[in-house]
Protein backbone atom coordinates (compact mmCIF):
# COMPACT_ATOMS: atom_id res chain seq x y z
CA UNK A 1 0.00 0.00 0.00
CA UNK A 2 1.33 3.41 -0.88
CA UNK A 3 1.69 6.15 1.73
CA UNK A 4 1.81 9.53 0.07
CA UNK A 5 2.51 13.12 1.08
CA UNK A 6 0.86 15.14 -1.64
CA UNK A 7 0.74 18.59 -0.06
CA UNK A 8 3.53 19.72 -1.52
CA UNK A 9 6.42 21.40 -2.24
CA UNK A 10 7.08 23.62 -5.18
CA UNK A 11 10.02 25.85 -5.74
CA UNK A 12 11.87 27.61 -8.56
CA UNK A 13 15.08 25.81 -9.32
CA UNK A 14 17.07 28.99 -9.62
CA UNK A 15 15.98 30.43 -6.27
CA UNK A 16 17.11 28.72 -3.05
CA UNK A 17 14.24 28.21 -0.64
CA UNK A 18 12.38 25.75 1.53
CA UNK A 19 8.90 24.28 1.65
CA UNK A 20 7.35 21.65 3.82
CA UNK A 21 4.19 19.79 4.78
CA UNK A 22 3.35 17.75 7.87
CA UNK A 23 1.26 14.69 8.69
CA UNK A 24 1.82 13.08 12.10
CA UNK A 25 -1.50 11.38 12.91
CA UNK A 26 -2.94 8.99 10.34
CA UNK A 27 -5.51 6.27 9.86
CA UNK A 28 -4.99 2.86 11.54
CA UNK A 29 -3.75 1.32 8.29
CA UNK A 30 -0.95 3.86 8.00
CA UNK A 31 0.09 3.85 11.65
CA UNK A 32 0.17 0.05 11.59
CA UNK A 33 3.20 0.35 9.28
CA UNK A 34 5.17 3.20 10.94
CA UNK A 35 8.28 2.76 8.81
CA UNK A 36 6.13 3.55 5.75
CA UNK A 37 4.15 6.37 7.43
CA UNK A 38 5.45 9.70 6.13
CA UNK A 39 5.42 12.49 8.72
CA UNK A 40 7.08 15.35 6.83
CA UNK A 41 8.62 16.23 3.49
CA UNK A 42 11.24 18.97 3.16
CA UNK A 43 12.98 20.25 0.03
CA UNK A 44 15.33 23.14 -0.59
CA UNK A 45 18.32 24.10 -2.70
CA UNK A 46 21.86 24.79 -1.64
CA UNK A 47 22.77 28.53 -1.72
CA UNK A 48 24.64 28.08 -5.00
CA UNK A 49 21.66 26.15 -6.49
CA UNK A 50 24.02 23.35 -7.50
CA UNK A 51 22.22 20.70 -5.43
CA UNK A 52 18.75 19.90 -4.13
CA UNK A 53 18.26 18.64 -0.57
CA UNK A 54 15.39 16.20 -0.04
CA UNK A 55 14.24 14.94 3.35
CA UNK A 56 11.42 12.57 4.20
CA UNK A 57 10.71 11.66 7.81
CA UNK A 58 8.74 8.55 8.71
CA UNK A 59 7.67 6.75 11.88
CA UNK A 60 6.22 9.64 13.92
CA UNK A 61 7.06 9.32 17.65
CA UNK A 62 9.69 6.68 16.89
CA UNK A 63 11.28 4.84 19.77
CA UNK A 64 15.01 4.68 20.39
CA UNK A 65 15.27 1.29 18.68
CA UNK A 66 13.28 2.21 15.55
CA UNK A 67 14.90 1.37 12.21
CA UNK A 68 13.95 1.68 8.55
CA UNK A 69 12.32 -1.32 6.90
CA UNK A 70 13.86 -3.43 4.17
CA UNK A 71 10.30 -4.15 2.95
CA UNK A 72 9.67 -0.52 1.95
CA UNK A 73 10.86 1.57 -1.00
CA UNK A 74 11.22 5.26 -0.12
CA UNK A 75 10.60 7.55 -3.09
CA UNK A 76 10.98 11.25 -3.82
CA UNK A 77 9.15 12.24 -7.01
CA UNK A 78 10.81 15.31 -8.51
CA UNK A 79 8.88 16.93 -11.36
CA UNK A 80 10.59 19.52 -13.57
CA UNK A 81 8.93 21.95 -15.98
CA UNK A 82 9.58 25.18 -17.85
CA UNK A 83 6.62 26.97 -16.23
CA UNK A 84 3.83 26.51 -13.69
CA UNK A 85 1.19 24.22 -15.12
CA UNK A 86 3.40 23.18 -18.01
CA UNK A 87 4.26 19.66 -19.09
CA UNK A 88 6.45 18.09 -16.43
CA UNK A 89 9.13 15.43 -16.49
CA UNK A 90 9.43 13.23 -13.41
CA UNK A 91 12.79 12.07 -12.09
CA UNK A 92 12.31 9.59 -9.24
CA UNK A 93 14.83 9.42 -6.41
CA UNK A 94 14.50 5.94 -4.92
CA UNK A 95 16.03 4.39 -1.80
CA UNK A 96 15.78 0.89 -0.38
CA UNK A 97 17.35 -0.61 2.76
CA UNK A 98 18.79 -4.10 2.97
CA UNK A 99 19.31 -3.81 6.72
CA UNK A 100 19.55 -0.89 9.13
CA UNK A 101 23.14 -0.14 8.02
CA UNK A 102 22.89 -0.75 4.28
CA UNK A 103 21.03 1.30 1.67
CA UNK A 104 21.05 1.86 -2.06
CA UNK A 105 19.68 4.96 -3.78
CA UNK A 106 19.17 6.01 -7.39
CA UNK A 107 18.62 9.46 -8.91
CA UNK A 108 18.62 9.31 -12.69
CA UNK A 109 21.96 7.75 -13.63
CA UNK A 110 23.48 8.44 -10.19
CA UNK A 111 23.73 5.51 -7.77
CA UNK A 112 25.13 5.02 -4.28
CA UNK A 113 25.25 2.02 -1.98
CA UNK A 114 26.58 1.56 1.54
CA UNK A 115 26.14 2.56 5.18
CA UNK A 116 24.10 5.81 5.42
CA UNK A 117 24.44 6.34 9.18
CA UNK A 118 27.46 8.68 9.10
CA UNK A 119 26.11 12.23 9.67
CA UNK A 120 28.48 13.45 6.94
CA UNK A 121 26.55 11.34 4.45
CA UNK A 122 27.28 8.47 2.07
CA UNK A 123 28.41 9.74 -1.36
CA UNK A 124 29.02 8.14 -4.74
CA UNK A 125 32.33 8.67 -6.53
CA UNK A 126 31.50 11.93 -8.28
CA UNK A 127 29.53 13.35 -5.36
CA UNK A 128 26.35 13.75 -7.41
CA UNK A 129 24.27 11.97 -4.76
CA UNK A 130 24.75 11.88 -1.00
CA UNK A 131 22.58 10.07 1.56
CA UNK A 132 22.08 10.02 5.32
CA UNK A 133 19.50 7.97 7.22
CA UNK A 134 18.86 7.59 10.91
CA UNK A 135 16.91 8.48 14.04
CA UNK A 136 16.61 12.25 14.58
CA UNK A 137 14.73 14.67 16.80
CA UNK A 138 11.50 15.62 15.00
CA UNK A 139 12.23 18.98 13.28
CA UNK A 140 8.59 19.94 12.83
CA UNK A 141 7.35 22.65 15.27
CA UNK A 142 3.71 22.34 16.26
CA UNK A 143 1.67 24.01 19.02
CA UNK A 144 -1.13 21.49 19.49
CA UNK A 145 -3.17 23.24 22.19
CA UNK A 146 -3.31 26.52 20.28
CA UNK A 147 -4.33 24.64 17.15
CA UNK A 148 -7.07 22.80 19.03
CA UNK A 149 -8.38 26.08 20.43
CA UNK A 150 -8.45 27.56 16.91
CA UNK A 151 -10.41 24.52 15.70
CA UNK A 152 -12.87 25.08 18.53
CA UNK A 153 -13.32 28.70 17.49
CA UNK A 154 -13.99 27.68 13.88
CA UNK A 155 -16.53 25.07 14.99
CA UNK A 156 -18.28 27.63 17.18
CA UNK A 157 -18.81 30.13 14.35
CA UNK A 158 -19.22 27.65 11.46
CA UNK A 159 -23.01 27.81 11.41
CA UNK A 160 -23.01 31.54 10.79
CA UNK A 161 -20.27 31.80 8.20
CA UNK A 162 -20.85 33.29 4.77
CA UNK A 163 -19.04 32.02 1.69
CA UNK A 164 -17.49 33.92 -1.20
CA UNK A 165 -17.84 33.08 -4.90
CA UNK A 166 -14.97 30.60 -4.66
CA UNK A 167 -16.69 28.71 -1.85
CA UNK A 168 -14.27 29.94 0.83
CA UNK A 169 -15.74 30.86 4.23
CA UNK A 170 -15.39 34.45 5.37
CA UNK A 171 -14.99 35.63 8.97
CA UNK A 172 -15.23 39.03 10.56
CA UNK A 173 -12.14 40.96 11.61
CA UNK A 174 -12.40 40.03 15.31
CA UNK A 175 -12.74 36.30 14.57
CA UNK A 176 -9.85 36.45 12.11
CA UNK A 177 -7.62 38.14 14.70
CA UNK A 178 -8.63 35.56 17.33
CA UNK A 179 -7.77 32.65 15.02
CA UNK A 180 -4.38 34.10 14.12
CA UNK A 181 -3.60 34.68 17.79
CA UNK A 182 -4.62 31.16 18.77
CA UNK A 183 -2.49 29.61 16.03
CA UNK A 184 0.51 31.65 17.19
CA UNK A 185 0.23 30.82 20.89
CA UNK A 186 -0.70 28.19 23.44
CA UNK A 187 -3.99 27.87 25.28
CA UNK A 188 -5.59 31.24 26.06
CA UNK A 189 -2.65 33.21 24.73
CA UNK A 190 0.12 31.38 26.58
CA UNK A 191 3.56 31.39 25.02
CA UNK A 192 3.78 28.89 22.17
CA UNK A 193 5.58 25.65 22.85
CA UNK A 194 6.62 22.75 20.65
CA UNK A 195 4.26 19.84 21.31
CA UNK A 196 6.62 17.55 19.37
CA UNK A 197 9.72 18.53 21.36
CA UNK A 198 11.63 15.42 22.36
CA UNK A 199 9.83 13.23 19.83
CA UNK A 200 11.87 11.30 17.29
CA UNK A 201 11.40 10.34 13.66
CA UNK A 202 13.39 8.32 11.16
CA UNK A 203 14.93 10.77 8.67
CA UNK A 204 16.03 9.96 5.12
CA UNK A 205 18.17 12.78 3.72
CA UNK A 206 19.25 12.80 0.08
CA UNK A 207 21.27 15.52 -1.67
CA UNK A 208 21.24 15.35 -5.47
CA UNK A 209 22.97 17.49 -8.09
CA UNK A 210 20.40 19.85 -9.59
CA UNK A 211 21.41 18.90 -13.13
CA UNK A 212 20.10 15.38 -12.52
CA UNK A 213 16.61 16.68 -11.69
CA UNK A 214 15.90 19.39 -14.28
CA UNK A 215 15.33 17.39 -17.48
CA UNK A 216 11.99 19.13 -18.03
CA UNK A 217 13.00 22.64 -16.99
CA UNK A 218 14.21 24.73 -14.04
CA UNK A 219 10.94 24.73 -12.08
CA UNK A 220 10.75 21.81 -9.65
CA UNK A 221 7.94 20.21 -7.65
CA UNK A 222 8.44 17.43 -5.11
CA UNK A 223 6.24 14.85 -3.48
CA UNK A 224 7.12 11.67 -1.60
CA UNK A 225 5.70 8.19 -1.25
CA UNK A 226 6.48 4.80 0.25
CA UNK A 227 5.47 1.45 -1.14
CA UNK A 228 6.12 -2.23 -0.61
CA UNK A 229 9.37 -3.54 -2.06
CA UNK A 230 8.99 -6.36 -4.55
C-alpha positions as a Markdown table, in Angstrom:
| # | Residue | x | y | z |
|---|---|---|---|---|
| 1 | Unk | 0.0 | 0.0 | 0.0 |
| 2 | Unk | 1.3 | 3.4 | -0.9 |
| 3 | Unk | 1.7 | 6.1 | 1.7 |
| 4 | Unk | 1.8 | 9.5 | 0.1 |
| 5 | Unk | 2.5 | 13.1 | 1.1 |
| 6 | Unk | 0.9 | 15.1 | -1.6 |
| 7 | Unk | 0.7 | 18.6 | -0.1 |
| 8 | Unk | 3.5 | 19.7 | -1.5 |
| 9 | Unk | 6.4 | 21.4 | -2.2 |
| 10 | Unk | 7.1 | 23.6 | -5.2 |
| 11 | Unk | 10.0 | 25.8 | -5.7 |
| 12 | Unk | 11.9 | 27.6 | -8.6 |
| 13 | Unk | 15.1 | 25.8 | -9.3 |
| 14 | Unk | 17.1 | 29.0 | -9.6 |
| 15 | Unk | 16.0 | 30.4 | -6.3 |
| 16 | Unk | 17.1 | 28.7 | -3.0 |
| 17 | Unk | 14.2 | 28.2 | -0.6 |
| 18 | Unk | 12.4 | 25.7 | 1.5 |
| 19 | Unk | 8.9 | 24.3 | 1.7 |
| 20 | Unk | 7.3 | 21.6 | 3.8 |
| 21 | Unk | 4.2 | 19.8 | 4.8 |
| 22 | Unk | 3.4 | 17.8 | 7.9 |
| 23 | Unk | 1.3 | 14.7 | 8.7 |
| 24 | Unk | 1.8 | 13.1 | 12.1 |
| 25 | Unk | -1.5 | 11.4 | 12.9 |
| 26 | Unk | -2.9 | 9.0 | 10.3 |
| 27 | Unk | -5.5 | 6.3 | 9.9 |
| 28 | Unk | -5.0 | 2.9 | 11.5 |
| 29 | Unk | -3.8 | 1.3 | 8.3 |
| 30 | Unk | -0.9 | 3.9 | 8.0 |
| 31 | Unk | 0.1 | 3.9 | 11.7 |
| 32 | Unk | 0.2 | 0.1 | 11.6 |
| 33 | Unk | 3.2 | 0.3 | 9.3 |
| 34 | Unk | 5.2 | 3.2 | 10.9 |
| 35 | Unk | 8.3 | 2.8 | 8.8 |
| 36 | Unk | 6.1 | 3.6 | 5.8 |
| 37 | Unk | 4.2 | 6.4 | 7.4 |
| 38 | Unk | 5.5 | 9.7 | 6.1 |
| 39 | Unk | 5.4 | 12.5 | 8.7 |
| 40 | Unk | 7.1 | 15.4 | 6.8 |
| 41 | Unk | 8.6 | 16.2 | 3.5 |
| 42 | Unk | 11.2 | 19.0 | 3.2 |
| 43 | Unk | 13.0 | 20.3 | 0.0 |
| 44 | Unk | 15.3 | 23.1 | -0.6 |
| 45 | Unk | 18.3 | 24.1 | -2.7 |
| 46 | Unk | 21.9 | 24.8 | -1.6 |
| 47 | Unk | 22.8 | 28.5 | -1.7 |
| 48 | Unk | 24.6 | 28.1 | -5.0 |
| 49 | Unk | 21.7 | 26.2 | -6.5 |
| 50 | Unk | 24.0 | 23.4 | -7.5 |
| 51 | Unk | 22.2 | 20.7 | -5.4 |
| 52 | Unk | 18.7 | 19.9 | -4.1 |
| 53 | Unk | 18.3 | 18.6 | -0.6 |
| 54 | Unk | 15.4 | 16.2 | 0.0 |
| 55 | Unk | 14.2 | 14.9 | 3.4 |
| 56 | Unk | 11.4 | 12.6 | 4.2 |
| 57 | Unk | 10.7 | 11.7 | 7.8 |
| 58 | Unk | 8.7 | 8.5 | 8.7 |
| 59 | Unk | 7.7 | 6.8 | 11.9 |
| 60 | Unk | 6.2 | 9.6 | 13.9 |
| 61 | Unk | 7.1 | 9.3 | 17.6 |
| 62 | Unk | 9.7 | 6.7 | 16.9 |
| 63 | Unk | 11.3 | 4.8 | 19.8 |
| 64 | Unk | 15.0 | 4.7 | 20.4 |
| 65 | Unk | 15.3 | 1.3 | 18.7 |
| 66 | Unk | 13.3 | 2.2 | 15.5 |
| 67 | Unk | 14.9 | 1.4 | 12.2 |
| 68 | Unk | 14.0 | 1.7 | 8.6 |
| 69 | Unk | 12.3 | -1.3 | 6.9 |
| 70 | Unk | 13.9 | -3.4 | 4.2 |
| 71 | Unk | 10.3 | -4.1 | 3.0 |
| 72 | Unk | 9.7 | -0.5 | 2.0 |
| 73 | Unk | 10.9 | 1.6 | -1.0 |
| 74 | Unk | 11.2 | 5.3 | -0.1 |
| 75 | Unk | 10.6 | 7.5 | -3.1 |
| 76 | Unk | 11.0 | 11.3 | -3.8 |
| 77 | Unk | 9.1 | 12.2 | -7.0 |
| 78 | Unk | 10.8 | 15.3 | -8.5 |
| 79 | Unk | 8.9 | 16.9 | -11.4 |
| 80 | Unk | 10.6 | 19.5 | -13.6 |
| 81 | Unk | 8.9 | 22.0 | -16.0 |
| 82 | Unk | 9.6 | 25.2 | -17.9 |
| 83 | Unk | 6.6 | 27.0 | -16.2 |
| 84 | Unk | 3.8 | 26.5 | -13.7 |
| 85 | Unk | 1.2 | 24.2 | -15.1 |
| 86 | Unk | 3.4 | 23.2 | -18.0 |
| 87 | Unk | 4.3 | 19.7 | -19.1 |
| 88 | Unk | 6.4 | 18.1 | -16.4 |
| 89 | Unk | 9.1 | 15.4 | -16.5 |
| 90 | Unk | 9.4 | 13.2 | -13.4 |
| 91 | Unk | 12.8 | 12.1 | -12.1 |
| 92 | Unk | 12.3 | 9.6 | -9.2 |
| 93 | Unk | 14.8 | 9.4 | -6.4 |
| 94 | Unk | 14.5 | 5.9 | -4.9 |
| 95 | Unk | 16.0 | 4.4 | -1.8 |
| 96 | Unk | 15.8 | 0.9 | -0.4 |
| 97 | Unk | 17.3 | -0.6 | 2.8 |
| 98 | Unk | 18.8 | -4.1 | 3.0 |
| 99 | Unk | 19.3 | -3.8 | 6.7 |
| 100 | Unk | 19.6 | -0.9 | 9.1 |
| 101 | Unk | 23.1 | -0.1 | 8.0 |
| 102 | Unk | 22.9 | -0.7 | 4.3 |
| 103 | Unk | 21.0 | 1.3 | 1.7 |
| 104 | Unk | 21.0 | 1.9 | -2.1 |
| 105 | Unk | 19.7 | 5.0 | -3.8 |
| 106 | Unk | 19.2 | 6.0 | -7.4 |
| 107 | Unk | 18.6 | 9.5 | -8.9 |
| 108 | Unk | 18.6 | 9.3 | -12.7 |
| 109 | Unk | 22.0 | 7.7 | -13.6 |
| 110 | Unk | 23.5 | 8.4 | -10.2 |
| 111 | Unk | 23.7 | 5.5 | -7.8 |
| 112 | Unk | 25.1 | 5.0 | -4.3 |
| 113 | Unk | 25.2 | 2.0 | -2.0 |
| 114 | Unk | 26.6 | 1.6 | 1.5 |
| 115 | Unk | 26.1 | 2.6 | 5.2 |
| 116 | Unk | 24.1 | 5.8 | 5.4 |
| 117 | Unk | 24.4 | 6.3 | 9.2 |
| 118 | Unk | 27.5 | 8.7 | 9.1 |
| 119 | Unk | 26.1 | 12.2 | 9.7 |
| 120 | Unk | 28.5 | 13.4 | 6.9 |
| 121 | Unk | 26.6 | 11.3 | 4.4 |
| 122 | Unk | 27.3 | 8.5 | 2.1 |
| 123 | Unk | 28.4 | 9.7 | -1.4 |
| 124 | Unk | 29.0 | 8.1 | -4.7 |
| 125 | Unk | 32.3 | 8.7 | -6.5 |
| 126 | Unk | 31.5 | 11.9 | -8.3 |
| 127 | Unk | 29.5 | 13.4 | -5.4 |
| 128 | Unk | 26.3 | 13.7 | -7.4 |
| 129 | Unk | 24.3 | 12.0 | -4.8 |
| 130 | Unk | 24.7 | 11.9 | -1.0 |
| 131 | Unk | 22.6 | 10.1 | 1.6 |
| 132 | Unk | 22.1 | 10.0 | 5.3 |
| 133 | Unk | 19.5 | 8.0 | 7.2 |
| 134 | Unk | 18.9 | 7.6 | 10.9 |
| 135 | Unk | 16.9 | 8.5 | 14.0 |
| 136 | Unk | 16.6 | 12.2 | 14.6 |
| 137 | Unk | 14.7 | 14.7 | 16.8 |
| 138 | Unk | 11.5 | 15.6 | 15.0 |
| 139 | Unk | 12.2 | 19.0 | 13.3 |
| 140 | Unk | 8.6 | 19.9 | 12.8 |
| 141 | Unk | 7.4 | 22.7 | 15.3 |
| 142 | Unk | 3.7 | 22.3 | 16.3 |
| 143 | Unk | 1.7 | 24.0 | 19.0 |
| 144 | Unk | -1.1 | 21.5 | 19.5 |
| 145 | Unk | -3.2 | 23.2 | 22.2 |
| 146 | Unk | -3.3 | 26.5 | 20.3 |
| 147 | Unk | -4.3 | 24.6 | 17.2 |
| 148 | Unk | -7.1 | 22.8 | 19.0 |
| 149 | Unk | -8.4 | 26.1 | 20.4 |
| 150 | Unk | -8.4 | 27.6 | 16.9 |
| 151 | Unk | -10.4 | 24.5 | 15.7 |
| 152 | Unk | -12.9 | 25.1 | 18.5 |
| 153 | Unk | -13.3 | 28.7 | 17.5 |
| 154 | Unk | -14.0 | 27.7 | 13.9 |
| 155 | Unk | -16.5 | 25.1 | 15.0 |
| 156 | Unk | -18.3 | 27.6 | 17.2 |
| 157 | Unk | -18.8 | 30.1 | 14.3 |
| 158 | Unk | -19.2 | 27.7 | 11.5 |
| 159 | Unk | -23.0 | 27.8 | 11.4 |
| 160 | Unk | -23.0 | 31.5 | 10.8 |
| 161 | Unk | -20.3 | 31.8 | 8.2 |
| 162 | Unk | -20.8 | 33.3 | 4.8 |
| 163 | Unk | -19.0 | 32.0 | 1.7 |
| 164 | Unk | -17.5 | 33.9 | -1.2 |
| 165 | Unk | -17.8 | 33.1 | -4.9 |
| 166 | Unk | -15.0 | 30.6 | -4.7 |
| 167 | Unk | -16.7 | 28.7 | -1.8 |
| 168 | Unk | -14.3 | 29.9 | 0.8 |
| 169 | Unk | -15.7 | 30.9 | 4.2 |
| 170 | Unk | -15.4 | 34.4 | 5.4 |
| 171 | Unk | -15.0 | 35.6 | 9.0 |
| 172 | Unk | -15.2 | 39.0 | 10.6 |
| 173 | Unk | -12.1 | 41.0 | 11.6 |
| 174 | Unk | -12.4 | 40.0 | 15.3 |
| 175 | Unk | -12.7 | 36.3 | 14.6 |
| 176 | Unk | -9.9 | 36.4 | 12.1 |
| 177 | Unk | -7.6 | 38.1 | 14.7 |
| 178 | Unk | -8.6 | 35.6 | 17.3 |
| 179 | Unk | -7.8 | 32.7 | 15.0 |
| 180 | Unk | -4.4 | 34.1 | 14.1 |
| 181 | Unk | -3.6 | 34.7 | 17.8 |
| 182 | Unk | -4.6 | 31.2 | 18.8 |
| 183 | Unk | -2.5 | 29.6 | 16.0 |
| 184 | Unk | 0.5 | 31.7 | 17.2 |
| 185 | Unk | 0.2 | 30.8 | 20.9 |
| 186 | Unk | -0.7 | 28.2 | 23.4 |
| 187 | Unk | -4.0 | 27.9 | 25.3 |
| 188 | Unk | -5.6 | 31.2 | 26.1 |
| 189 | Unk | -2.6 | 33.2 | 24.7 |
| 190 | Unk | 0.1 | 31.4 | 26.6 |
| 191 | Unk | 3.6 | 31.4 | 25.0 |
| 192 | Unk | 3.8 | 28.9 | 22.2 |
| 193 | Unk | 5.6 | 25.7 | 22.8 |
| 194 | Unk | 6.6 | 22.8 | 20.7 |
| 195 | Unk | 4.3 | 19.8 | 21.3 |
| 196 | Unk | 6.6 | 17.6 | 19.4 |
| 197 | Unk | 9.7 | 18.5 | 21.4 |
| 198 | Unk | 11.6 | 15.4 | 22.4 |
| 199 | Unk | 9.8 | 13.2 | 19.8 |
| 200 | Unk | 11.9 | 11.3 | 17.3 |
| 201 | Unk | 11.4 | 10.3 | 13.7 |
| 202 | Unk | 13.4 | 8.3 | 11.2 |
| 203 | Unk | 14.9 | 10.8 | 8.7 |
| 204 | Unk | 16.0 | 10.0 | 5.1 |
| 205 | Unk | 18.2 | 12.8 | 3.7 |
| 206 | Unk | 19.2 | 12.8 | 0.1 |
| 207 | Unk | 21.3 | 15.5 | -1.7 |
| 208 | Unk | 21.2 | 15.4 | -5.5 |
| 209 | Unk | 23.0 | 17.5 | -8.1 |
| 210 | Unk | 20.4 | 19.8 | -9.6 |
| 211 | Unk | 21.4 | 18.9 | -13.1 |
| 212 | Unk | 20.1 | 15.4 | -12.5 |
| 213 | Unk | 16.6 | 16.7 | -11.7 |
| 214 | Unk | 15.9 | 19.4 | -14.3 |
| 215 | Unk | 15.3 | 17.4 | -17.5 |
| 216 | Unk | 12.0 | 19.1 | -18.0 |
| 217 | Unk | 13.0 | 22.6 | -17.0 |
| 218 | Unk | 14.2 | 24.7 | -14.0 |
| 219 | Unk | 10.9 | 24.7 | -12.1 |
| 220 | Unk | 10.7 | 21.8 | -9.6 |
| 221 | Unk | 7.9 | 20.2 | -7.7 |
| 222 | Unk | 8.4 | 17.4 | -5.1 |
| 223 | Unk | 6.2 | 14.8 | -3.5 |
| 224 | Unk | 7.1 | 11.7 | -1.6 |
| 225 | Unk | 5.7 | 8.2 | -1.3 |
| 226 | Unk | 6.5 | 4.8 | 0.2 |
| 227 | Unk | 5.5 | 1.5 | -1.1 |
| 228 | Unk | 6.1 | -2.2 | -0.6 |
| 229 | Unk | 9.4 | -3.5 | -2.1 |
| 230 | Unk | 9.0 | -6.4 | -4.6 |
